[in-house]
Amino acid sequence: MNNVMAIVNDLVKGLTNIAVGLIGLGVVAGILFGDLMGVNVVGGLLGLVNQLGEAGLVGLLVAILLIHLFTKE
């Protein structure tokens, strides 16, 4: 059972790393080339930050949780 959990954990970490890399690539591509195929990555991230900012304390807690999840090794 522990072996299965370790495999699933490694899979989730790998997929998260890929997603974070793609988001970073999307931001750079969005800055250099504008919208790619109708996807506005920079605008989406700015919208997310604005929504978290408008949510007050709950938004701050969610932002801290997301930062913790993405920076946890």
C-alpha positions as CSV (number, residue, x, y, z in Angstrom):
1,M,0.0,0.0,0.0
2,N,2.9,2.4,0.8
3,N,4.4,1.6,-2.6
4,V,1.2,2.6,-4.4
5,M,1.0,5.8,-2.4
6,A,4.6,6.7,-3.2
7,I,3.9,6.1,-6.9
8,V,0.8,8.2,-6.9
9,N,2.6,10.9,-4.9
10,D,5.5,10.9,-7.5
11,L,3.0,11.1,-10.3
12,V,1.2,14.1,-8.8
13,K,4.5,15.9,-8.1
14,G,5.6,15.3,-11.7
15,L,2.3,16.5,-13.2
16,T,2.5,19.6,-10.9
17,N,6.0,20.4,-12.0
18,I,4.9,20.1,-15.7
19,A,1.9,22.4,-15.1
20,V,4.0,25.0,-13.3
21,G,6.5,24.9,-16.2
22,L,3.8,25.3,-18.7
23,I,2.3,28.3,-16.8
24,G,5.7,29.9,-16.7
25,L,6.2,29.3,-20.5
26,G,2.7,30.7,-21.1
27,V,3.5,33.8,-19.2
28,V,6.7,34.4,-21.1
29,A,5.0,33.6,-24.4
30,G,2.1,35.9,-23.5
31,I,4.5,38.8,-22.8
32,L,6.5,38.3,-26.0
33,F,3.7,37.4,-28.4
34,G,0.4,38.4,-26.8
35,D,-2.5,35.9,-26.7
36,L,-1.6,32.5,-28.1
37,M,-4.5,30.6,-29.7
38,G,-7.0,32.7,-27.8
39,V,-5.5,31.9,-24.4
40,N,-4.5,34.9,-22.3
41,V,-2.3,33.4,-19.6
42,V,-1.2,36.7,-18.1
43,G,-4.7,38.1,-17.9
44,G,-5.9,34.9,-16.3
45,L,-3.2,35.1,-13.6
46,L,-3.9,38.8,-13.0
47,G,-7.6,38.0,-12.7
48,L,-6.8,35.3,-10.1
49,V,-4.6,37.7,-8.1
50,N,-7.3,40.3,-8.2
51,Q,-10.0,37.9,-7.0
52,L,-7.8,36.7,-4.2
53,G,-7.1,40.4,-3.2
54,E,-10.8,41.2,-3.2
55,A,-11.5,38.2,-1.0
56,G,-9.7,39.7,1.9
57,L,-8.5,37.4,4.7
58,V,-9.8,34.3,2.9
59,G,-8.0,35.2,-0.3
60,L,-4.8,35.7,1.7
61,L,-5.1,32.3,3.3
62,V,-5.8,30.7,-0.1
63,A,-2.8,32.5,-1.6
64,I,-0.6,31.3,1.3
65,L,-1.9,27.7,0.9
66,L,-1.2,27.8,-2.9
67,I,2.3,29.1,-2.4
68,H,3.0,26.4,0.2
69,L,1.7,23.7,-2.1
70,F,3.8,24.8,-5.1
71,T,7.0,25.4,-3.1
72,K,6.9,22.3,-0.9
73,E,9.6,19.8,-1.9
